[in-house]
């Protein structure tokens, strides 16, 4: 007020016009000062906008991103500063964490919207439990867990199988799968495929179980005795004896793999046993047997055998078996040319059969290579001399699940070729079906049933 009086006195002589001008300037200056103060208060308030946002604790890592990439991008695009409250770090993954967003009101709200959308789009991680028969665990897990790791990699899900309770083999075992629903579904599909493969191979047990004790036991001589000695062929040597089967028809050992999945189809002793290698051809064999059984159930004149020679390929049932198989004539019972000593080319079993029960093996059943691969257990010998004792053979049959169609892992050490052209595969066998892997050769030695050689 004193200032106004001084101004009015000072300009009194200047007249009414000057007075009005001065009054106007004072009034407008006051209004401008008030507007500036309001704007300053508004700006100050905007810069202090803070939004606290609750997000699922399990989403925190995804929001932050690899080396903070995601949260840095949100801050850069919105012009905000974002961090998590330290007091929420201790919360479990099922709880929440508090995000603090600071910035201009509009920018903070934009950042909040981006984060909410980000959280909404994060795939939901679930855990599901499925059950598989314990007999399929070996195939699902694989050697040293190789198969189950490949299932996890292919599906993106985490797969856990409880292997601690192995005292009961014939049970359903729990498989826990964690991931998104898509990942879980894919993992379950891959696991079920492995379980189905095991089921298919075990189903063959009903066909071959009765034959497990017949391998070479019907042939004269003691097959617990000495193994066949290696007689390598020179590159220029001519084979004068008939082959056990044409070489191009024999199943070959897969190359480039340390271990392959096999099951032992027939055992004479650890020096002479036969395996089938688990490939797509193993499944094709079932179809061949089915087609042969359908074809030979009807008698045809052109299929009849009047006589058979050593080495002939024939179609034949196995003793007391209604199915038909591919076989080779490897001898006769004494002087009776009508009693054929047959070797079954896909399983490694042998038996005598009357020629009237055998048939000509038609060409359409020869396309699939013969599946029985002759093997010898590497690095072990009979504990006393050259003869395998009954206890050692029986234990070997038990450990290899002979004719029970249970998967073992086989490592090829060497291939020996006999003068007949036959190939003997020297292999190590490992049982991966239990809590620990069992080297079968080593186990025989530890039990005093064999020795290292």
Buried (B, 14 or more C-beta within 10 A) or exposed (E): EEEEEEBEEEBEEEEEEEBEEBBEEEEEEEEEEEEEEEEEEEEEEBEEBEBEBEBBBBBBEBBBBEEEEBBEEBBEEBEBBBEBEEEBEEEEEEEBBBBBBBBBEEBBBBBBEBBEEBBEEBEEBEEBEBEBBBBBBBBBBBBEBEBBEEBBEEBEBBBBBEBEEBEEEEEEBEBEBBBBEEBBBBBBEBBBEBBEBBBEBBEBBEBBEBBBBBBBBBBEEEBBBEBBEBEEEEEEEEBEEBBBBEEEBBBEBEEEEEBBBBBBBBBBBBBBBBBBBBBEBBEBBBEBBEEBBEBBEEEEEEBEBEEBEEEBBBBBBBBEBEBBBBBBBBBBBEEEEEBBBBBBBBBBBBBBBEBEEBBBBBEEBBEBBBBBBBBBBBBBBBBEEEBBBEEBBBBBBEBBBBBBBBBBBBBBEEEBBBEBBBBBBBBBBBBBBEEEEBBBBBBBBEEEBBEEE
